[in-house]
Amino acid sequence: MELIVNILSGTLLLAGAFFFLVGTIGLLRMPDVYSKMHATTKCDTLGAGLILLGLMVYSHGELDVAIKLFLVIVFIWLTNPTAAHIIAKADYNQKK
């Protein structure tokens, strides 16, 4: 059973790191602020969610750790789109 937990958590951690890498490449390659923001926001939200989900699996059923990690995931899901909206609005207002 421990082997399955380790494989599942490792897979989730690697998938999260992959999405962070894709977001970083998108940040470097995209031409304008809106494209960069889109690439990083989507990939960072998914990457962080997968990494934290992998840590939840790796916590071996410790409920207090799993609840805290879940709350961090919810916080990231709520704040990343809000931050992206504020960045886009600031760029739009600056170009006006």
N, C-alpha and C positions, 0 to 999 in steps of 0.2 A: 504494500500500500504506500509506503514511504517513497518508493521509486516512482510511482505514478504521480504523486504530489510533486516530487522534485522535477520530473519531466514537464508536467503541466505548468508549474510556476516558472521554470526556465524558459519554456516556449513563450509564455506571456511576457516575460521580461525582455526576451530578444525581439519579439514583435513590437513592443513599446519602444525599444531602442531604435529599431528600424524606422518607425514613423518619426521619431525625433530626427534621425539622419535625413529622411526625405524632406522634412520641414526645413532643415538647415540648408539643404541643397536648393530648395525652392526659394529660400530667402536670398541666397547668393545669386541665383540665376534669373529671377523674375525682374522685369524692367521697371515697374512703377510700384508705388507704395501700396496700392490696393491689391495688386497681385501678390506681393510679398506678404501682406497681412493675411490674405486668404490662405496661402500655403502654410504659413506658420501657425495660424490659429487652429485650422483643422487638424494638422498633424500633431501639434502640441497637446491639444485636448485628447485626441485618441491615444497618443503615446503615453501621456501621463496616466490616463485611465487604465491602459493595459499594464503598465508597470505597477501601479497600485493594486490592481486586481491580482497580478502575480504575487505581490507581497501578501495579499489577503490569503491566497491559497497556501503560501509558504508558512503562514503563521500557525498552521496545524490546528485550526479550530479554536484559537484563543479569541473569545468573543469580544473582549474589550479592544484588542488590537484591530480586529476586523471592523468593528463599528467606527473607530477613529479613522481608519483608512477609507471606509465608505463615505464618511463625512467630508474628508479631503477631496474625494472624487466629485461629490456633489458641489463643493465649493469651487472647484476648478471648472466644472461644467457651467456654473452660473457666472463666474467672473471672466473667463476667457472671451466669450462673445461680447460682454459689456466693454471690456478693455479694447477689443477690436473696433467696436462702434465708436468709442471715444477717440481712438487714433485716427480712424477714417474721417470723423467729423472735424478734428483738429487740422488734418491735412487739407480738407475741403475749404475750411474757413481761412486757412493761410493762403491758399491759391486765389481766393476771391479778390 
